[in-house]
Amino acid sequence: MKRVFGFEKQDLSSWHRVVCLLNRPTDPAALGIFRCMFGMLMAIDITQERGLSHLDYKYLDGAPVCRFPLFSFLEPLPMDWMYLVYLLMLLGAVGIMLGFYYRLSCLLFISTYWYVFFLDKTAWNNHSYLYGLIGFQLTLMDANRYWSIDGLRKPRRRNADVPLWNYTLLRTQIFIVYFIAGIKKLDADWVEGYSMSYLAHHWLFEPFTMILSVEHISLLVVHGGGLMLDLTAGYLLFFDATRPFAMVFVSYFHCMNSQLFSIGMFAYTMLATSPLFCYPDWPRRFFSHLPASLGGLLPLTEPGSQPSASCVYPEVQKAGKGTQGTQETASPPRGPKVPKFRHKLAAVFTFLYIAEQLFLPYSHFITQGYNNWTNGLYGYSWDMMVHSRSHQHVKITYRDGTTGDVGYLTPGVFTHSRRWKDHGDMLKQYAACLSGQLPRYNISQPELYFDIWVSINERFQQRIFDPRVDIVKADWSPFRPNLWLMPLLVDLSPWRTKFQEIESSLDNQTEIVFIADFPGLHLENYVSEDLGNTSMQVLQGRVTVEIVEENKNYTLEPGQQMKLPHGAYHKVYTVSEGPSCYMYIYVNTTEANLQKNFTRLMEIQEGVRNGTETGPLPPELQPLVAEDDQGSEVNATDPVVQLFLRRQRRLKEVKKRREASLLQRLDRFTVKKYYMLRRGFLMTAIALRNLAVGLPPVDQLTREVAYANMKEPPPPPEANQDQALKEEAGHGEL
């Protein structure tokens, strides 16, 4: 047991022994290296995913923006003060990385991080939650005992032992992330390959196409491989015999994720956590193999560390020299031999924290108001990538409470986020915000109705919220079920196999949308003039189709279909006792004709280049043979030719990016990150100057922001007040 788990059975025989085990002196090297890497990654994350580089777009003072904080009383500070908050967060992350005033740096980081985290639920995800948890854990740990400035400032801290619970807590946290994510994937949608089926078409999986079809890649590699890795990664990393294999597969997995998803520093943070499962002294052994000339920059490589009051040291005994069998106690190390209150408190905290982390992912019976086709508060459940959604139709209807006038809003007006469409708590906040904004546009006491159609994991498109409920007045509580949430039609899930059969039987130009609706409700839809060949067919239930312009009704049974007029509205009423299921089949005739024209233009262009096209081209086609694609696009008079040239230029740019060498990719990446960091720091400097000495004249501020953007300053605003009103944020959308 000692060899496999690192402790003996007797260490668990009493509470006293457990406390001594959790506070056992342990080498601080691996913890110090992780602290450094975590601080560095968080400093980069603050400029990217946390949004320092575009903070002014998010928190522009006076802009009519709807926000989604966890608590309604939370509001962002004025924009310049938000830059100060982010600067403190950045300084805290850098302080963690350097181990400089470590405890203060941790407090700076987690206080500002959790404030920003709670300020915007639309940015919540599992890995952002994980960053805050690790930051909180590091605040309580002695992670500045190795390779830190604090160790240089205070020799007593340098290379001092850390208690074992520091490693236990971090290892258990990472184990929970992997294992609970695997448990969440034991879901029919994931196991059957519906959650992330689109990933199989990514170029990263092209090597598997030599032996597997795309369908088998999705089922076996994407879903099966992801499930097995999450379930086993924590165990494989823990044991010595399996750790080398686990390090290879986990590293490959996270490197792939960094290319598949826009998840910021998460993949690299998880890579940084893997060495925590190795022996704590691995950095000493690793750095000892590097050239001795780098010794001044590298961490300590000598084995052993000095004692610390944070640990509990056992009494060391050795055999006496005089009489056989007698023993005498050796001089104990300069550290406590009996657990003190702080050591017992650390042990209690370790158990309580681990129990809380095991409980939270399954605490959805408490947060019932957040369970909108997902599990929990969409941030602490570790249900990563289990749900994929697509939105087909979103309509916001307002009704003036005084005049009774009815109108429509552009979905997403007054907000930068799209996540409000999926969560009832955000929809309630959005409706409350809109009801406060609309009176500015002479809409008093507004009622707001949302008709949102969502498909989760390739099911039917169906309503997620009741379109008959005024969300402004609707009741919502985090501790009660959402009464205006429509149930997910899981009974219709087996239809997904039929969907694949129907889609495979269609040609490339024909598209299809599957719809399911509840009894007593109807869908109002408009068929664009571009969709010249649109029909609908009933799969289950019974519907009545009303053609609005003709004022005629048609009742359809399962298997029946009808052609729908384009450029006109129609309504589909579900008149059966159970849900109705039907599908739209359509061809985008405008796009099809455009593709035919593109094919003809491509043939002409290729014919001119290879000499088979010998006749003179008409003037409108002359730009096809110009050498400068961008200039020919500007000079093109025919709109179809202009679109074709624009498409050709875009395809050429994509091909150039894909065929770029490693050095070119690195150069492009470096330039992009430089501009992003440059803007973030320049805007922070401008904000700090404003806080210190006040706002400068508007023209000076405009020049400074333009310099940060590396763009020319915009022309002065027009004096026409009507034009200014039209340009006001949100007004044009209404």
N, C-alpha and C positions, 0 to 999 in steps of 0.2 A: 504493500500500500504506500509505503514511503517512496519507493522508486516510481510508482505510477502517478500518484496524486501529490506528492511533495510533503505529506504529513502522515503521522501514524494514527492508528485507531484510538490510541489513548488520548490523543489531543482533543478528541470530541467527547470524552467521558464525563466532563463536568464543565460548568460555566466558567470556572476559573481557568481551566486549560484552554477553552475556546478563546477567551480574552487574550491569554498569552499567545495563542497561535496567531490571531489576527494582528497582534502587535509585535510579532516576531521581527527582529531586525533583518532587513533585506537590502540588497545592493541598490543604490539610487540611480544607477547609470541608465537603465532602459527608461525609467520614468522621466529622467531629465531630458533625454533625447526626444521622447514623445512630446513633452511640454514645449520644447523648442519648435518642433515641426507643427504642432497644433497652433501655436501663436503665429507662426509665419503664414500658415494657410488661412487663418482667420483675418489676418491683415490684408491678404489678397482678396478674400471673400467680401470684406467690407467695401472695397472699391468696386466690386462687381455685383454679386447677387444682392447684397444689402443695399446697393444703389447710390454710393457716394458720388459716382461720376455723373449721375443724372438726377441728383437730389432736387434741383430747382424745378424740374418738370413735375415731380411728385408732390412737392409741398409749396407750390407757388402761392404766395400770400394773396388773399382776396379772390382766388379763382373759385367759381361755384362747382366744387368737386364733392361727390358723395364718397364718404370713407366708411370703412368697416372694421372698427376696433372691437376687441373682445368685450370690453366694458364700455357702455355708452358715454361715461364721463371722461374717457381717455380722448384727448385731442392732441394733434401735433402742435409743437411750439411754433412761433414765427420762423420763417425759413432760415434766417441767419442763425437763430438759436439751434435749429436742427443741424446745421453744419457743425456747430460747436459740440452737440451731442455725438455726432459721428466722429468728430476729431478725438473726443475722449474715448470712444470705443476703439478707435484705431490705436491710440496711445496705449490703451490697456492691452490690446493684442500684441503690440510690439514689446511692451513690458513683460508679458508672459513669455514671449519668444526669447528674450534676453535674460529672463530671470532677474529683472531689475525692479527693486521694490515690489517683489512678486505678489504679496498679498494685496497690496493697494492696486496693482495692475489688474489682478483678477476681479476685484470689486468694481473697478472702473469698467471693465469689459462686460461683466454679466449684468450690472445695473442698467447700463445703456442698451445692451443687446436685448434684454427682456422687455424693456420699454418699447423699443422699435418693433420687437416681435409681437407684442400685444396690440400695437397700434394699428396693425393691418392684417386681418385674417386672410385676405386674398393672397398673401405671400406665404402662407403657412404650408409647410410640407414636413415630412418626417425628418429629413436631414437637417433642416433649420432648427427643429426641436432638439435634435441630437447635439448640435453645437452648443446650445444653451445648457443642456444637461452636463456635458463634459466640462464646460466652463465653470459650472457650479461645483462639480466634483473637484476640479483642480484648485478651487479657492480653499478647500478644506484640507488639501494634501500638502506634503512637503516636497513638491516637485522642483524646488529651486536648490536642491542639495548637490546637484551635479551640473557642470558646464553652465554656470550662471554668474552674472555680475554680483549678485548677492553673496555668492561664495567667495568672491575676491574681496568684497567689502568686509565680510565677517568670517574669518577663518574657521570659527566653530561650526558654521553651517556647511563649509566646503567639504564635499565628499562624505557627508554624514549619513548614517543609516536612515532608511525610511521604514515605517511599519508595513507589514504585509498587506493590511487592508487597503492600502493605496492601490496596489496592483489588483487585489481581489475585486474592488469596486469597478475599476475600468474594464477588467476582463469580463466580468459578469454583464456589464452594460453592453459591451459589443456582442457577447453571446446572445443576449436577449434580442438585440437588433436582428441578428441573423435568424435565430430560431423562431421567434414570433412571426417574422416575415414569412418563414416557411410554413408555419401553422396556418397563417392567413391564406396562403396559397393552396391549402387543401380545400379548395372550393371548386364546385363543379365547373364554373366558367373557366378557371385557370387549368384544371386538370384536363378538360376537354379541348383546350387550345383556343378559347375565344377572347381572352383578355388582351393579349398583345400579338394577335396574328399578323398585324401589318409589319412587325419587325423582321419577319422572315425574308422580306424583300430588300433589306438593307445590304449594302455591299460587304459588310463585315461577315455575312454568312455565305458569301459566294463560294468559299472553299468547300462547304458542305454540299453544294449542288452537284458535285461530281459523283456522290453516292446516294443522295436523298432528294426527293422532290420537295418543292416549296412547302407543301402541306405537311410533310413529315418533318421538315426543318422546324416549322412552327410548333408542331406537337411535341417532338422529341427533344430538340435542341433548346428552343426558346423557353417553352413552358416546362418540359420535363427536366431539362438541365438546370433551369432557374430554381425549380422546386427542390431538387436534390441538393444543390449547393447551399441554399439557405437552411435547409434542415440539418445538414451535416457539418457546415463550415465551423461552427463553434466547437463541436466535439473534435474535429480533425485538427484544429489549431491548438487544442489543449494538450493532446498527448504527444510525447516525444516521437514515437514511431511514425505517426501520420503527419506531423507538422510540416516536413519538407514538401510533401505532396500538396498539402493544403495551401501552403504559401504560393506555390506555382499556380494552382487553379484559382485561388482567390484573387491573386494579382491579375491574372488574365481576365477574370470576370469584371473587375473594376476598371481595367483599361478599356475593355469593350464598352462598358456603361458610359465612360467619359466621352466616347464617340457617338453612342446611340442617343443619349439624352442631354438636354441642356440643364445639368444639375450642378453647375459651378464646381466647388471644391469638394463635393461629397465623395467622389471616387478616390481622390487623393487623400482625404481624411481617413477613409477606411483603409487605404493602403498603409497609412501611418500608424494605424492601430494594430496591424498584424504583428509587428515585432514585440508588442506587449506580451504576447503569449510565449515568447522565447525566454531563455534564462535571463534574469535581470542583469547579469554582467556581460551580455553580448557586446555592448559598445566597447568595453575595454579590450576584449579579444579582437574585435574588428579593427579598431583604430591602432592597435599595436602592430598590425601588419603594414601600416602606411609608413612612408619615409620619416625618419627621425627628425629631418629638417623642418617638418611641419609641426613639431611638438608644441610650439608656442601657441598655435591656433587650435589644435585639436583638444578634445577632452582628455581627462586623466586616463592612463592605461594601466597604472600600477594596481595590482589586485588588493582588495581589502578596503575598508572604509572606517571612519571614526564613529564612535558611539553617539547616540542621540537620545535626548529625554523623551522623544516621541515613541520609543520602542521599549519593550520589556525584554530584559536579557536573562537567560537561564544561568543558574549557578554552574560553573565549570569545575569539575573535580578531576584529579589525576592521582595515580597510584603513588604511595609513599616510597621512599628509597630505603628506609630502614627495615621495616618488618613486612613480610609478605602478606598480602591481603589487606593491609591497612591503607586508608586513603586520607588525603588531606585536601582541603578546598583551595583551589588556585585563586589568585587575586582576580576578582571579578572585573569586568570592564566598567568604565565610568558611565554607568547607566542604571536605571531602576531595575531591580530584580523582582519587585512585587507590583502588580498592576495598580495604578492609581485611578482616581476618578476619571481623568481624561481618557485613559485607555479603555475603561468600561464604557464610557460614553461613545467612543469611536466604534466599539463593537456593536453597541445597540443601534447606532446610526446606520452601520453597514447592513444589518439585518432589516431594519425598517425601510431603508431606501430600496433594497433589492425586492422586498415584498411589495412595496408601492409600485415599482416598475413592472412587476409581474401582474399586478392587479389592474393597472390603468388600461391596458389594451382590451380588457374584457369588462370595463366599467360602463358599458353603453346602456345598461338598465338605469343608470343615473342620468346621463346626458341624453335623454330620449329626444329632446328637441333638435339635436344635431344629426340624428340618424336618417338622412335623406338618401336612401339607396346605397349608403356607405356605412361603415362601422365607426361610430364615434365622432370626435371633434376633428376629424380629418387632419390631425397633426401628431397624435401620440399613439396611433394604433399599429404602426409598422406594417400597414397593409399596402406596401409599396408596389405600384404598377398592377394591382389586382383589378382595377376598374379602368376601362377606356370608354369615353363618351363621345357622341357626335350629336350636334344640334341641327335639326332640319328646319325648324320654324319657331320664331320668337316674335310675339306681338304684345305690345303694351298699349292698353286702351285706358284713356282717362275720361272721366265724366265730371263736368262742373257741377258741384253740389248746389249751386244757387240757380243757375240758368238751365241746367240739364243738358248742355251741349256736350257732344261726344267727339273725341278726336283720338289721334294716335301719336305715340312718341317713338322716335328712333331708338331701338334697343341699345343700351350702353351710354345714353346721353348723361352727361355730368359725372362720368366715372371712367377711369382708365382700365378697370378690371372687367373680366368676363365671367368670373367665378360665381357671381351673384345668381346666375341662372341655374346653379346646381344645388344650392343650399338655402333652406327656408329661413335660417337666421339672417343671412345676408340679404335675401329678398325682402324681408321685413325692414331691415335697416335702409335698403335702397328705396323702398316705398315711402318710408318716413322722410327720407331726404328729399325725394321728388315732391312730396306734398308740401315741403317747405320752400322749394324753388319755384313751383308753378305759379303761385300768386304773383310773382314778379312779371308774369306774362298774362295777367288778367284772367287767370283760372282760379277761382276761389273755391275753398273747401273741396279739393279734388278727391275723387275716388279713383283708385288704380286697380286694374285687372290685368293679370299676366297669363298669357297663353304660351307655354314653353314646351316644346316637343323634344324629347331626348331619347337616344338609343344608348343603352349601356351594354357593353360587351356583345355588340352585333345583334341585339334583339330588335323587335319592332320599334319604330319611332312611336313614342306614346307621351302623353302629358305627364309632367311631374307634379304640377300644382293645379288646384281646382280653378279654372278660369272664371267661375261665377262668384268668387269670393273677393271682396274689396280688401286688399292686403293692408291698406292704411289702417283699417279698423280691426283687422283680424288679430286674434289672440295668439301669442307665441310665448313659450317658456322653455328654458333649457332643460327643465326637469319633467316636462309632460310631452306626450306624443303630439306631433304636429297634425292637427285635425284637417288642415287643408292640403296636406300632402297626399297625392294620389298613389295608390299601391302599385308596386312593380308587378307587372303581369308575368310572373315567373311560370305560370301554367302554360304560357305560349312559348317557352324557351325551346322545346323540341322543334319548332318551326325553323330554327336556324339551319338545320341540315337541309331542309327544303329550299331555303334561300339560296344556298350554295348551288344546288342543282339548277334552279331557275336562272341564276346569274351566269352559270357556265354555258347555258343554252343560247345566250344572247350574243349578238355581234358586238364589235367594239364601239359602235356608235350609239347603241341603245343603252339607256340607263334606267335604273329601277329604284324605287323607294318603297319600303314596307311600312305600313301604318297600322296601328291598333288604337281603338278608341273605346270609351266607356258608354254604356247605355244612357240615353238622355242627353248626351253632348253631341256637338257637331263641329266639324272642321270647315272653316271658311278659307278658301284657297283661290289663288289667282294664277292662271296659266299664262306665262309670258308669251309674247308673240314670237320669240325665238324658238319656242317649243311647238313646232307646227304639227307634230304627230304624237299627241298625248292621249292615253287611254287609262282607265282604271278597271281593275278586276277584283272581285270580292273573293276572299279565301275562306272566311269563316264569318258566321253571323249574317245579319241582314241590314242593308243600308238604303237610305233614300237620298238620291242625288238631285239637288235643285240647281238648275241653270238660271242664274239670276236674271240675265237679260231676256231670256225667253219666257221666264215665269212658268217653267214647266218642272215637274217632278218625275223621277224615274226610280223605281224600286228594284234593287238588284239582290239576287240570292247567291249563295256560294257557287262559284264557277262562272257566273255571268260577268260580262264586261261591257263597257260602253266607251265611245270616243268623246273626248271633252273638247269644247271650242277653245281655241287659243285667243289670247288678248281679252279674256273675260273672266269674271268671278263665277265660282260655283260653291255650293255648300253640300257637305256630306253628313247626313244625320244617321246616327246609330239607332235603329229601331228594334233591334233584337233584344232579348232578355239578358244575354251575356255580351261580353265585349265583341266588337266587330274587328275583322282583320281584312285589309285590302292592300293593293299595291298599285302604284302609279308606274306606268311604262311610257317612256318618252324618248324622243330623239331631238337633240338640239340642232335643228336644221340650219340655223345661222352658223354654228360652229362647224357642222359638217361641210357646208358650202365653203367656209373659210379654209378648211383643211384641203379641199379639192383645189382651191386657188393656190394655196401654198405649194401643193404638189406640182402644179403646172409651172409656177414661178421657179421652183427648184430645178425642174427639167430644163427650163430656158436658161437658167444661170449655168448649169452644168454643161449644156450644149454650147454656150458661148465660150466657156473656158476650155473645152476639149476640141473645139473647132467644128462640131457637127451642126451648130446653128450658124449658118452663113448669111442669112438674110438680115437686112437692117431692122433694128428694133424700133418700135414706136417711141416717141419722146417719154411717155409715162413709164416705160420699162428701162430707159437708159440707166437709172441709178443701180440696176441689178449688176452691172458690169464695172461699176466704179471701184477703185482700190480702197478708198477710205469709207469703211462701212458707216461710221457715224456721220460723216459729211453727206454721204449719199442718202442716208435716212432723212436728214434735214431737208435735202433738196427734192425728195420724192413728192410728187403732187398727188399720186393715187394713194388713198388711205390703205388699201390692201397691200400695196407694195411697201408702204411705210411700216405697216405691222410686220410684214415678212422680214424686212431688213432688221427691224428691232429684235425679232425673234432669232434671226441668224446671229446677230451680235451677242445676244444673251447666251445662246448655245455655245458660241465660240469662247466666251468668258468662262462658262462652266467647264468646258473641255480643257481650257488652259489651267484652271485651278486643279482639276483632277490629275492632270499630267505634270503638275509642278514637281520639281525636285524637293528633296528634304530641306535643302538650304533655302529654297524659295518659300516653302511653307513656313519655315522658322522665321524668315524675314517678315513675311506677311503677318504672322502671329505677333511678333515683337512690335511692329509698327502699330498694329491695332491696340495692343495693350498700352503702348506708350501714350497714344492719343487719349485713351480712356483715363489713365492715371494722371496725365497732364491736366486734363480738364477738371478732374476731381480735386486736385490739390490747388489749382488756380482759383476755382470757385470757392473753396474753403478759405483761401487767403482773402478773397474779396469779402466774404461774409464776416471774417474776424475783424477786418478793417472797418466794416460798417458798424460792428458792435462797439469797437473801440472809439471811433471818432465820428460816427454818424454817416448817413447816406450822402454820397457825392451828388453833383448835378446829374440829371438823367442822361445827358449826352455822354458824359464821362463813364457812367455805369454801362451804357450801351456799348461803348468802345471796349471796355474791359471784358464784358461777356463775349463780345465778338472775337476778341483775341483768345479767350479761353476756348471758344468753339473753332478757332482758326478759320473764321469766315469774315467777309466784309460786313460792316454794320448795316442793318436794314435802312431803307429810306425813311425820312421822317413821316409820321402818321398824317393822314389827310385831315384837314380842318373840318370836313363834313361830318357832322355828328351822326347822321343816318348811316353812313358807311361804318363808323366806329361801332354803332349798335349792331350792325350785321356781323361784324367780326368778333363780337363778344362771345366768349366760350359758351357753347350750348344753345345760343339763340338760333343759329342757322339750322340746327338739328330739329328744332321745334317747328 
